[in-house]
Amino acid sequence: MRSCNVPGQPPAPVGPWTWQNTTGTTNFDDCAVGGNFGLTFPAQRFMRHHEQAKIQLHRPIEGPRQAIGIKQARLWLTARLKGSGAPAFVFFEAAGDGGSPRRTELFGPPGGSTRDGGFVTPVYEDNNPSFESVLYCSSGAPGDCNLEDGRPLAIHGAEVTLFEGVPPSGTVAGGTLTTGQPQAGVRSLSYRGTDSESGVKRVEVALGDRLVATREFGSDPERCTYFSWNACQQTVSEDIPVDTSSVPDGDHPLTLRIIDAASNRAVVQGGIVPVRNQGPPTAGPTPTSSSSAPAVRFTNSDSSVMRSSRRVRYGKQLKLRSVLRDANGRPMPNTRVDVLLRRVVGETEFQLARQVTTDSEGVLRYTVTKGPSRLVRFAYRAASERGSYSSTHDIRVAVTAAATLRLDRTRLRNGQRLRFSGALRGVKMRKVVEIQVIDRGGWKTIGSTRTRSSGRFSWSYRFRRTFSPTTYSFRIRVRTERGFPYATGYSPKRSVRVG
């Protein structure tokens, strides 16, 4: 689980961290603008003798996620404990199910008044439901703690390794692969996976001992954010294409594996699948009228399986082209195919967009119009079949985000402030954007800010260390995240001359 601004990772919210303050402290959260979170003194900078202020994680005591424990924590923090009176300390504590502390690390005077950098706890052996960062006014010396800094404890980023041992669950819900009839080409499998603890991270489909299809959600920021106790989505329900030509002809047991973010797995048996890609079946059940239709697949011109993901710039159309082939690999001319669409954010069901007909060479063409990221499904239904489709193929169209960027001037002097402004394109929402500058041949993030509900943003930067004429080039990076309908993208580059 990631919180705030972990080095090398996209910005994250504070997440489930909470505060327990004293009479003098309060909490702050600047994570959305590239800052940190922690404890501050709004008025007098003192803590009473033996007082504690805490930044803490406590797993839910009711409902799901009760099986999750804290295994290890890594914090990037700054603690400024210099002051007068009694000394102040910071310690970390993980508590077991009974509430007793399991491990404590301590720093502060006399070892030093400042701690800045990464701190890694030991690996906790037991199922720890809580972890606390504690600012503590010593009980070993009389008097109060009078601190000089208004923010004595600031956490820039936190990575917490979680553990849970509850396996997920899964069901095979149907699809053309599960009819019990001879199968050829690309078929579909409908499944449902559920994990109420860490969430579903990966799905695998096997025929016999061969892996024939996978769905990896761990690298998809819309499915696995790693911002909360459940790293990934708790329920997945979809169709997955399975290419039966990747296994030899024969009868193969179907296995569905649901794997959660803690690497627990559920194994579901889906029956026997008779694969017949090399001509008509020589064994197995007698086909019914609905199964005698050819098993078709969507391919490229060279008969290879069509790609399942495409990427396109914001504001651009995408032309898709595929060849519809029967079980023997022959193109299927003048055949009707349904095109269904579903937005990756805000929609759960496919909607029929249009019907297209393949040309004389079995080629179908469809143009994805301008808009947000979508899932495009080509679906074929044989004339003798009703209801479900005989074959489908999904293409995930990732549209890169875009933003405008304006600088309030093109020339300025060292010591002056440059103001940035702009807006997200295609969406109005609150969203963290990053300001980047070219540094030594690469792009470096120098700050971040959150857009207003209108999608517009503003930010400023004062140049302090430019002592010779220099041209700087800036851009805005817009990262993908759950609830945002675009892939990571950038604004146009803008330049300014300083000196």
C-alpha positions as CSV (number, residue, x, y, z in Angstrom):
1,M,0.0,0.0,0.0
2,R,1.4,3.4,-1.1
3,S,0.6,6.8,0.5
4,C,1.5,10.3,-0.5
5,N,4.7,10.9,-2.5
6,V,6.8,7.8,-2.6
7,P,10.0,8.3,-4.5
8,G,9.8,7.0,-8.1
9,Q,6.0,6.4,-7.8
10,P,3.0,8.5,-9.0
11,P,1.4,10.7,-6.3
12,A,-1.1,9.0,-4.0
13,P,-3.7,10.1,-1.4
14,V,-3.1,9.6,2.3
15,G,-5.4,6.7,2.2
16,P,-6.4,5.0,5.4
17,W,-3.9,6.8,7.6
18,T,-5.6,8.6,10.6
19,W,-4.4,11.0,13.3
20,Q,-4.7,11.0,17.1
21,N,-3.7,14.5,18.2
22,T,-2.8,16.1,21.6
23,T,-4.2,19.3,22.9
24,G,-1.5,21.2,21.0
25,T,-1.1,19.3,17.7
26,T,-3.2,19.0,14.6
27,N,-2.8,17.2,11.3
28,F,-1.9,18.4,7.8
29,D,-2.1,16.8,4.4
30,D,-0.3,18.3,1.4
31,C,0.1,15.1,-0.6
32,A,-2.1,16.4,-3.5
33,V,0.4,19.2,-4.2
34,G,3.6,17.2,-4.0
35,G,4.0,17.7,-0.3
36,N,3.7,15.4,2.7
37,F,1.4,14.7,5.7
38,G,2.0,14.7,9.4
39,L,1.7,16.6,12.6
40,T,1.8,20.4,13.1
41,F,1.4,23.0,15.8
42,P,-1.3,25.6,14.8
43,A,-0.3,27.8,17.8
44,Q,2.1,27.2,20.6
45,R,4.8,24.6,19.8
46,F,4.8,22.5,22.9
47,M,3.6,19.1,24.2
48,R,2.8,18.4,27.8
49,H,4.9,15.9,29.8
50,H,4.1,12.3,28.7
51,E,1.8,13.3,25.8
52,Q,1.7,11.4,22.5
53,A,0.5,12.4,19.1
54,K,0.0,9.7,16.5
55,I,-0.2,9.1,12.8
56,Q,-1.7,5.6,12.5
57,L,-3.0,2.7,10.5
58,H,-5.7,0.5,11.9
59,R,-7.3,-2.2,9.7
60,P,-11.1,-2.3,9.7
61,I,-12.7,-3.9,12.7
62,E,-15.9,-4.8,10.9
63,G,-16.7,-6.1,7.4
64,P,-14.2,-7.2,4.8
65,R,-10.4,-6.8,5.1
66,Q,-10.3,-8.1,8.7
67,A,-7.8,-10.7,7.7
68,I,-5.2,-8.2,6.5
69,G,-2.1,-7.7,8.7
70,I,0.8,-5.3,8.5
71,K,4.1,-7.1,7.6
72,Q,6.5,-4.2,7.2
73,A,6.6,-0.4,6.7
74,R,8.9,1.9,4.9
75,L,8.6,5.6,5.5
76,W,10.3,8.6,3.9
77,L,10.0,11.2,6.7
78,T,11.4,14.2,8.4
79,A,11.4,14.6,12.2
80,R,12.6,17.9,13.7
81,L,12.8,17.4,17.4
82,K,15.1,20.3,18.5
83,G,13.8,22.4,21.3
84,S,14.0,23.1,25.0
85,G,12.6,21.4,28.1
86,A,12.0,17.7,28.1
87,P,13.3,15.9,25.0
88,A,10.9,14.7,22.3
89,F,11.1,11.3,20.6
90,V,9.6,9.5,17.6
91,F,8.9,5.8,17.8
92,F,7.1,3.2,15.6
93,E,4.9,0.5,17.0
94,A,3.0,-2.4,15.5
95,A,0.4,-4.0,17.7
96,G,-0.9,-7.6,17.6
97,D,-4.5,-8.7,17.8
98,G,-4.6,-8.3,21.5
99,G,-3.4,-4.7,21.3
100,S,0.0,-5.3,22.8
101,P,3.0,-3.8,21.0
102,R,5.1,-6.2,19.0
103,R,8.1,-4.1,17.9
104,T,9.2,-0.5,18.7
105,E,11.9,1.6,17.1
106,L,13.0,4.8,18.8
107,F,15.0,7.9,17.7
108,G,15.5,11.3,19.1
109,P,17.9,12.9,21.7
110,P,20.5,12.2,22.7
111,G,21.2,10.5,19.3
112,G,20.2,13.6,17.4
113,S,17.3,16.1,17.0
114,T,16.7,15.5,13.3
115,R,15.9,12.4,11.2
116,D,15.5,12.9,7.4
117,G,15.3,10.1,4.9
118,G,14.0,6.5,4.6
119,F,13.2,4.3,7.5
120,V,12.5,0.6,7.2
121,T,11.0,-1.4,10.0
122,P,11.9,-5.1,10.6
123,V,9.6,-7.7,9.1
124,Y,6.9,-8.4,11.6
125,E,6.2,-12.1,12.2
126,D,2.6,-11.9,13.4
127,N,-0.7,-10.6,12.1
128,N,-0.4,-7.0,13.1
129,P,-3.7,-5.0,12.7
130,S,-2.2,-1.6,13.4
131,F,0.9,0.5,12.9
132,E,1.7,3.9,14.5
133,S,4.2,6.7,14.1
134,V,4.2,8.4,17.5
135,L,5.6,11.8,18.5
136,Y,6.2,11.5,22.2
137,C,7.1,14.0,25.0
138,S,9.5,12.1,27.3
139,S,8.4,10.9,30.6
140,G,12.0,10.5,31.7
141,A,12.6,14.2,32.3
142,P,10.4,16.8,34.1
143,G,8.6,19.6,32.2
144,D,7.0,20.0,28.8
145,C,8.6,19.6,25.4
146,N,9.1,23.0,23.7
147,L,9.8,22.4,20.0
148,E,11.3,24.9,17.6
149,D,9.7,23.6,14.3
150,G,6.1,24.0,13.6
151,R,5.9,20.7,11.8
152,P,7.9,18.3,14.0
153,L,6.8,15.1,12.0
154,A,6.2,15.0,8.3
155,I,5.9,11.8,6.2
156,H,6.7,12.4,2.5
157,G,5.8,8.9,1.4
158,A,4.9,5.5,2.9
159,E,5.0,2.0,1.6
160,V,3.4,-0.6,3.8
161,T,3.6,-4.3,3.0
162,L,0.4,-6.1,3.9
163,F,-0.3,-9.8,4.4
164,E,-3.5,-11.9,4.3
165,G,-4.1,-15.6,3.9
166,V,-7.7,-15.9,2.7
167,P,-8.0,-17.4,-0.8
168,P,-10.3,-15.7,-3.3
169,S,-13.3,-17.3,-5.0
170,G,-14.2,-17.8,-8.6
171,T,-16.8,-19.3,-10.9
172,V,-17.0,-20.2,-14.5
173,A,-20.2,-18.4,-15.7
174,G,-20.4,-19.7,-19.3
175,G,-19.2,-18.6,-22.7
176,T,-18.8,-20.5,-26.0
177,L,-15.8,-22.4,-24.6
178,T,-18.0,-24.2,-22.1
179,T,-20.7,-25.7,-24.3
180,G,-19.2,-29.2,-24.3
181,Q,-19.1,-29.3,-28.0
182,P,-16.0,-29.4,-30.3
183,Q,-14.1,-26.1,-30.1
184,A,-11.8,-24.4,-32.7
185,G,-10.3,-21.0,-33.1
186,V,-10.8,-18.2,-30.5
187,R,-13.6,-18.8,-28.1
188,S,-14.9,-16.9,-25.1
189,L,-15.0,-17.8,-21.4
190,S,-17.2,-15.9,-18.9
191,Y,-16.0,-15.8,-15.4
192,R,-16.3,-14.1,-12.0
193,G,-13.6,-13.6,-9.5
194,T,-14.0,-12.2,-6.0
195,D,-11.7,-11.3,-3.1
196,S,-12.9,-9.1,-0.3
197,E,-9.5,-8.8,1.4
198,S,-6.6,-7.7,-0.9
199,G,-8.5,-7.8,-4.2
200,V,-8.2,-9.7,-7.5
201,K,-4.8,-9.1,-9.1
202,R,-4.5,-11.8,-11.9
203,V,-6.7,-14.3,-13.7
204,E,-5.4,-17.4,-15.6
205,V,-7.1,-19.9,-17.8
206,A,-5.5,-23.2,-18.6
207,L,-6.4,-26.1,-20.9
208,G,-4.7,-29.1,-19.5
209,D,-1.3,-28.1,-18.3
210,R,-1.0,-25.2,-20.8
211,L,-1.8,-21.6,-20.0
212,V,-4.0,-20.2,-22.8
213,A,-5.2,-16.8,-21.4
214,T,-4.3,-14.4,-18.7
215,R,-5.7,-11.1,-17.4
216,E,-3.1,-9.1,-15.4
217,F,-4.6,-6.3,-13.4
218,G,-1.6,-5.5,-11.2
219,S,-0.1,-3.0,-13.7
220,D,-3.5,-1.4,-14.5
221,P,-4.0,1.7,-12.3
222,E,-7.7,1.6,-12.9
223,R,-8.0,-1.9,-11.4
224,C,-5.1,-2.0,-8.8
225,T,-4.4,1.4,-7.2
226,Y,-2.4,0.1,-4.1
227,F,-3.8,3.1,-2.2
228,S,-5.9,1.3,0.4
229,W,-6.2,-2.0,2.3
230,N,-7.5,-3.8,-0.8
231,A,-4.8,-3.2,-3.4
232,C,-7.0,-4.3,-6.3
233,Q,-10.7,-4.4,-7.2
234,Q,-12.6,-6.8,-5.1
235,T,-14.8,-8.2,-7.9
236,V,-14.0,-9.0,-11.6
237,S,-16.7,-10.2,-14.0
238,E,-16.0,-10.4,-17.7
239,D,-15.4,-12.4,-20.8
240,I,-11.9,-13.5,-21.8
241,P,-10.9,-14.7,-25.3
242,V,-9.2,-18.1,-25.4
243,D,-7.3,-19.2,-28.5
244,T,-7.8,-23.0,-28.7
245,S,-5.2,-23.3,-31.4
246,S,-2.5,-22.9,-28.7
247,V,-3.1,-26.5,-27.6
248,P,-3.1,-29.8,-29.6
249,D,-6.4,-31.4,-30.6
250,G,-7.9,-33.5,-27.9
251,D,-9.9,-33.4,-24.7
252,H,-8.5,-30.9,-22.2
253,P,-9.6,-30.1,-18.7
254,L,-10.5,-26.4,-18.3
255,T,-9.0,-24.6,-15.2
256,L,-9.7,-21.1,-14.0
257,R,-7.3,-19.6,-11.5
258,I,-8.1,-16.4,-9.5
259,I,-5.0,-14.9,-7.8
260,D,-5.3,-12.0,-5.3
261,A,-2.8,-9.3,-4.4
262,A,-1.4,-11.4,-1.6
263,S,-0.7,-14.3,-4.0
264,N,-3.5,-16.5,-2.6
265,R,-5.3,-18.4,-5.3
266,A,-8.5,-20.2,-6.0
267,V,-8.6,-23.0,-8.6
268,V,-11.9,-23.7,-10.3
269,Q,-12.4,-26.7,-12.6
270,G,-14.6,-26.0,-15.6
271,G,-15.1,-29.4,-17.2
272,I,-13.6,-31.0,-20.3
273,V,-13.1,-28.9,-23.5
274,P,-12.8,-31.0,-26.7
275,V,-10.5,-29.1,-29.0
276,R,-10.7,-29.8,-32.8
277,N,-8.7,-27.3,-34.9
278,Q,-7.4,-29.9,-37.5
279,G,-10.6,-30.6,-39.4
280,P,-13.9,-32.2,-38.2
281,P,-14.1,-33.9,-34.9
282,T,-13.3,-37.6,-34.7
283,A,-14.7,-38.2,-31.2
284,G,-16.8,-36.5,-28.6
285,P,-20.5,-35.7,-28.4
286,T,-22.6,-35.3,-31.5
287,P,-22.9,-31.6,-32.4
288,T,-26.3,-30.0,-32.0
289,S,-27.7,-27.7,-34.6
290,S,-26.4,-24.7,-32.6
291,S,-22.9,-26.1,-32.3
292,S,-22.5,-27.1,-35.9
293,A,-21.8,-23.5,-36.9
294,P,-18.1,-22.9,-37.6
295,A,-15.9,-21.6,-34.7
296,V,-14.6,-18.3,-36.1
297,R,-11.8,-16.0,-35.0
298,F,-10.7,-12.5,-35.6
299,T,-7.2,-12.3,-37.0
300,N,-4.7,-10.1,-38.8
301,S,-4.0,-10.4,-42.5
302,D,-1.3,-13.0,-41.8
303,S,-3.7,-15.1,-39.7
304,S,-2.1,-14.2,-36.4
305,V,-4.3,-13.3,-33.5
306,M,-5.4,-9.7,-33.5
307,R,-3.9,-7.5,-30.8
308,S,-6.0,-7.0,-27.7
309,S,-4.8,-3.4,-26.9
310,R,-4.2,-0.3,-28.9
311,R,-3.1,3.2,-28.0
312,V,-4.2,6.5,-29.6
313,R,-3.6,10.2,-28.9
314,Y,-6.3,12.4,-27.5
315,G,-8.5,13.8,-30.2
316,K,-7.6,11.2,-32.8
317,Q,-9.6,8.5,-34.4
318,L,-8.4,4.9,-34.6
319,K,-9.0,2.7,-37.6
320,L,-9.3,-1.0,-36.7
321,R,-9.0,-3.8,-39.3
322,S,-9.5,-7.5,-38.9
323,V,-10.1,-10.6,-41.0
324,L,-12.9,-12.9,-39.9
325,R,-11.9,-16.6,-40.5
326,D,-13.8,-19.8,-40.0
327,A,-12.5,-22.9,-38.2
328,N,-10.4,-23.9,-41.2
329,G,-8.8,-20.5,-41.5
330,R,-10.7,-19.4,-44.5
331,P,-11.9,-15.7,-44.7
332,M,-15.6,-15.3,-44.3
333,P,-16.9,-12.7,-46.8
334,N,-20.2,-10.8,-46.6
335,T,-20.6,-11.7,-42.9
336,R,-22.3,-9.5,-40.4
337,V,-20.4,-8.6,-37.2
338,D,-21.7,-6.6,-34.2
339,V,-19.4,-3.9,-32.8
340,L,-20.1,-3.2,-29.1
341,L,-18.5,-0.4,-27.0
342,R,-18.0,0.1,-23.3
343,R,-16.2,3.1,-21.6
344,V,-13.5,1.9,-19.2
345,V,-14.8,4.4,-16.6
346,G,-18.4,4.9,-15.8
347,E,-19.9,2.0,-17.7
348,T,-20.3,-1.7,-16.8
349,E,-22.2,-3.0,-19.8
350,F,-21.4,-3.2,-23.5
351,Q,-23.7,-1.2,-25.8
352,L,-24.2,-2.0,-29.5
353,A,-22.5,0.7,-31.5
354,R,-23.2,-0.6,-35.0
355,Q,-23.2,-3.6,-37.3
356,V,-20.6,-4.0,-40.0
357,T,-20.3,-6.5,-42.8
358,T,-17.0,-8.0,-44.0
359,D,-16.0,-7.4,-47.6
360,S,-15.4,-9.9,-50.3
361,E,-12.1,-10.9,-48.7
362,G,-13.5,-11.3,-45.2
363,V,-12.1,-8.0,-44.0
364,L,-14.0,-5.9,-41.5
365,R,-13.2,-2.2,-40.8
366,Y,-14.3,0.0,-37.9
367,T,-13.3,3.5,-36.9
368,V,-13.2,4.3,-33.2
369,T,-14.3,7.9,-32.9
370,K,-12.7,10.6,-30.8
371,G,-13.4,10.2,-27.0
372,P,-12.1,8.6,-23.8
373,S,-10.6,5.1,-23.4
374,R,-13.0,2.4,-24.4
375,L,-13.3,-1.4,-24.8
376,V,-14.2,-2.4,-28.3
377,R,-15.8,-5.8,-28.8
378,F,-16.1,-7.5,-32.2
379,A,-18.9,-10.2,-31.9
380,Y,-20.0,-12.8,-34.4
381,R,-23.2,-14.8,-34.1
382,A,-23.9,-17.7,-36.5
383,A,-27.2,-17.6,-38.4
384,S,-28.2,-20.8,-36.7
385,E,-27.5,-19.4,-33.2
386,R,-29.6,-17.2,-31.0
387,G,-28.7,-15.4,-27.8
388,S,-25.0,-15.5,-27.0
389,Y,-22.3,-14.9,-29.6
390,S,-20.2,-17.7,-31.2
391,S,-17.0,-15.7,-31.0
392,T,-15.8,-12.4,-29.7
393,H,-12.6,-10.4,-29.6
394,D,-12.0,-7.4,-27.3
395,I,-9.6,-4.5,-28.1
396,R,-8.8,-2.1,-25.2
397,V,-8.3,1.3,-26.8
398,A,-6.3,3.5,-24.4
399,V,-6.6,7.2,-25.2
400,T,-3.7,9.3,-23.8
401,A,-4.6,12.2,-21.6
402,A,-4.1,15.8,-22.8
403,A,-3.8,19.2,-21.2
404,T,-3.2,22.8,-22.2
405,L,-0.3,24.7,-20.7
406,R,0.2,28.5,-20.7
407,L,3.2,30.5,-19.2
408,D,2.5,34.1,-18.2
409,R,5.7,35.2,-19.9
410,T,8.5,34.0,-22.2
411,R,11.4,35.9,-20.6
412,L,12.2,36.8,-17.0
413,R,15.1,37.3,-14.6
414,N,16.5,35.2,-11.8
415,G,14.4,35.9,-8.6
416,Q,11.2,36.4,-10.5
417,R,8.2,34.1,-10.4
418,L,6.8,32.2,-13.5
419,R,3.1,31.4,-13.4
420,F,1.7,28.3,-15.1
421,S,-2.0,27.7,-16.0
422,G,-4.0,25.3,-18.1
423,A,-6.7,22.7,-18.1
424,L,-7.4,19.1,-18.7
425,R,-8.9,18.3,-22.1
426,G,-12.0,16.1,-22.5
427,V,-12.9,16.0,-18.8
428,K,-13.8,18.3,-16.0
429,M,-12.8,17.0,-12.6
430,R,-10.4,17.3,-9.7
431,K,-7.1,15.6,-10.6
432,V,-3.4,15.8,-9.7
433,V,-1.2,17.0,-12.5
434,E,2.6,17.2,-12.5
435,I,4.9,20.0,-13.7
436,Q,8.0,18.7,-15.5
437,V,11.1,20.4,-16.8
438,I,13.9,19.1,-19.1
439,D,16.9,18.4,-17.0
440,R,20.1,16.8,-18.4
441,G,18.3,15.4,-21.4
442,G,15.4,13.9,-19.5
443,W,12.1,15.1,-17.9
444,K,12.1,15.8,-14.2
445,T,9.1,16.5,-12.0
446,I,9.5,19.7,-10.1
447,G,6.0,20.0,-8.6
448,S,2.4,19.0,-8.7
449,T,-1.0,20.6,-8.1
450,R,-4.6,19.6,-8.2
451,T,-7.0,20.9,-10.8
452,R,-10.3,22.5,-9.7
453,S,-13.6,20.8,-10.5
454,S,-13.6,22.7,-13.8
455,G,-10.4,20.8,-14.8
456,R,-8.4,24.0,-14.7
457,F,-5.2,24.5,-12.7
458,S,-2.6,27.2,-11.8
459,W,0.8,26.9,-10.2
460,S,3.9,29.2,-9.9
461,Y,7.7,28.8,-9.5
462,R,10.3,31.3,-8.5
463,F,13.8,31.0,-10.1
464,R,16.5,31.4,-7.5
465,R,19.6,29.7,-8.9
466,T,19.8,30.7,-12.6
467,F,23.0,32.9,-12.8
468,S,23.5,32.8,-16.6
469,P,21.0,33.0,-19.4
470,T,19.2,29.7,-19.7
471,T,16.2,28.4,-21.6
472,Y,13.9,26.1,-19.7
473,S,11.3,23.8,-21.3
474,F,8.2,22.7,-19.3
475,R,5.3,20.3,-19.8
476,I,2.4,18.9,-17.8
477,R,2.2,15.2,-17.1
478,V,-1.3,13.8,-16.5
479,R,-1.1,10.3,-15.0
480,T,-3.8,7.6,-15.3
481,E,-5.6,6.6,-12.1
482,R,-8.8,4.9,-11.1
483,G,-11.8,6.9,-12.1
484,F,-9.9,8.9,-14.8
485,P,-10.9,7.9,-18.3
486,Y,-7.5,8.4,-20.1
487,A,-4.1,6.8,-20.1
488,T,-1.0,8.8,-19.0
489,G,-0.4,11.8,-21.3
490,Y,1.2,15.2,-21.6
491,S,0.6,18.8,-22.6
492,P,2.5,20.5,-25.4
493,K,6.0,21.8,-24.4
494,R,6.4,25.5,-23.5
495,S,9.7,27.3,-23.0
496,V,10.9,30.4,-21.1
497,R,14.2,32.3,-21.1
498,V,15.7,33.2,-17.8
499,G,18.6,35.7,-17.5
